[in-house]
Amino acid sequence: MKGIIFILLEKVVIEAHGEGVWDALLEKSGASGTYTSLGSYPDEELLGLVAAASEATGRPQGEILTWFGRKAMPLLRERYPDFFTRHQQTIPFILTLNEIIHPEVRKLYPGAEAPDFGFRRSGPNELELEYRSKKKMCALAEGLIHGAADVFGEKAVIEQPRCMHRGDESCLMVCRFESAAS
Amino acid sequence: MTSEGEDPRVRIQQLEQRLARQRRVLEEAENIAERATRDLYERIQELERIRVQLSEAKEQAERASQAKSAFLANMSHEIRTPLTAIIGLAYLTMRRAEDPRIRKNLSDIHESGNHLLGLVSDILDLSKLEADKIMLDDVDLAIDGVLERVSTMTAARAQSQGLEMAFSVAPEVPRQLRGDTVRLSQVLLNYVSNAIKFTERGEITVRVDLESQDADSVLLRFSVTDTGIGVAPEHLGRLFRPFEQIDNSDTRVHGGSGLGLAICRRLAERMGGAVGATSEVGRGSTFWFTARLHLSLRTAEFSPRQELEGRRVLVVDDNPTARTVISGLLSPFPVTVETAASGAEAVAHVVAAHQAGQPFHVLLLDWRMPELDGIATARRVRELVPHSSCPAVLLITAHGREEAIGAAAEAGIEVVISKPVTESSLVDSLVRAVSGREHPAGQPARDPARSAGVDDFTDALRGRRVLVVDDVPMNLEILRGLLEVAGCSVETADSGMEAVERVRRGGFDVVLMDIQMPVMDGVSATQEIKRTPGCERLPVIAITANVLEQDHQRYRASGIDDVLCKPVEPSMLYATVARHTPGVRRDPGTDPVAPAEPAVTLAPLFDVENALGFLGGNRELLVRTARMFIASNEHDVEPTLALLTAADLKTAARRFHRLKGSSAMLGCRRLTELSALLERELKAPEAKAPSAERLREFSAVMGQTMAVLRKHVEAAGT
């Protein structure tokens, strides 16, 4: 897992709960805590941190990851505004993932394992997103989608009829977007 | 989770842990940054290596390309030099050959040589265009001049195939423009030649239209429409690509390198235009191109408008297109134009106009029309309309001009215009016909349909003293032969050194200078000559197999007055030499080189065979013509001589011009030559009245000729 994810997690946790909580999570999970954006660190460290948070809050790990993703997206917009400013809505933004955003991510962070998504426009405001990755972080993806909707002033309703955690081969997320105002 | 800072010791421990963590982060970040920097450095090194390699490769490619250009230019030079010899020698030998079969063979060699030369030029042109090495002229040009040039070079072929050719320029097209005459003509010539090549019967129309105009330039559209075999739509696009002809068998049937249209496209693009074609199989094609030309600041020196103001013109032709075109050519001028579709209709028109008190001033008659032809129509008009209101007659012919002149002269028609009729030839002839005066510019209108040959230039070239310089003896012989045929006196020099010495001794009107010679080349020799006192203005014409423009510019910069490319086309040679030796006159007393006009006294007084040749072997016609000649000249000699003493040299020159024509028809060659000589002398700048000796000679020859003709007439009468 790339260091940027850990740094984002650190920021999100400290912003929401303070440095002490982050210290405690590190202590509890046994993670090193020495993250730089250019380095790569074991996936287990991230999962360990999430597990520690789950245990501390009593909420499921998926929910923690989703929360993290949603909070991380505004930070990503601050860091990489160019990917966002070209779009007014969430769906067109998400549709640039495979062709533009992830290829650029791989250039910036050599060795990044950014996933490829399968897309299907199932309605004017609806997008089906198929996720397939060893990391099985569909919950993070779901959070990122919510976060993106937040960025574009929309609200996302996501159903997941298929999930690798339920034994399916891939995860399918059916995302409906509506204007946040309505 | 624990809340922060309850116990200061715990708090300090926490902070120390965070500090230690941050130190590790910093250390790792530094390591990563250092690795990245090293990585970056290596990549920059590699990029630099690649950059050096690329720039070396680029230089190598440029050197190779230059070498290729130089090779091409050299090869072209190498190919042109022997071609010069082949074409020139074939031409000379052809002129002297007696056996018609040998003449035919030589003519084929000459033609094939020219064809091969065309291919070499095409390939060179295309490579120069591809390399963007062609520089376009931006000089004053007249659209009519361009059309005339094209018409001159294609008319003979169109006529031999019986094709009608029509040229028209839309009235709104400005006549004085700036651009590259040669390249413009080249594209147009290519289109017209193709049209002729692929048209078996019908007509070829060349139009020039104004596409758009801004403050200082115009976009002109040139289109060539034929009634030929046409091109299938799917093939049209391919035509303008190099090395593609519709099918390869075309090359065998119709000749050509397949490069012509590709060259046209690139030239048009260089001139800020485009090319295109529309076609219908079996019906014909229209090929067009556009070109941007600058407006010329120069105003036309001569306006025929005043001369033609209010004139009434009747255009008679059985071909409706020809009528439309000729009427169209006249539309910019303040003349009233009516048309008639046959001789009979024309006669009715003329008679009616005469009776209505609005007679026609000019009759433009097509020669070959069904039933009443042009000449018969002119005769009928003369019979029916009194002389005072008889229109001037201009005969238009698509057929052999000499033949037409013969027939026309017999009918008293003086002006014969060859098809294709261009605006300038038509207007010149009209002005001459209605005003009885020649073109104010002083030059008689050039006949565009005649391909210029030696006979057109003997007047202009006779007696010119030419020094030909070339290190190749065969080239010297060819040029000597060509120039001597035209009446020049020729000396030769085989090196630049010798040329300079010869010139210093004086006695030349013009120098023809080869460029590439050992020891002293043509450029150095020219500079040396131009430094010689008294020779600064001696025209030097370079003759070179080098065709690159930048070299020609270099030659001109060194003082060379003009450049001819090998192989030298005889008409180009004659025209160029004539242009640079205008009105060179010599005083026979001080000039040992000039021949004392020996030819005059040698020609026969009356060559019956020669006359019959002109008159289609009709002996009766010869007698009638001779009678007419006697009648019209019996009382003409004294007034002509009187004009000379009254110093009205121009009118006298015209008399001699007419006499030259009418005596030539009768085979009175001695009189013809003498008249030509007198005309030439009278027309020269700073002309003086001929010497008394010359006039005595003229009176004598005239008298002898009349006597011989009378005898002939009497003999026939008994």
Interface residues (C-beta under 8 A of the other chain):
Chain A: G18 E19 G20 V21 D23 A24 L26 S32 G33 T34 Y35 T36 L38 G39 A56
Chain B: M1 T2 S3 E4 Q14 Q17 R18 R21 R24 V25 E28 A29 I32 A33 A36
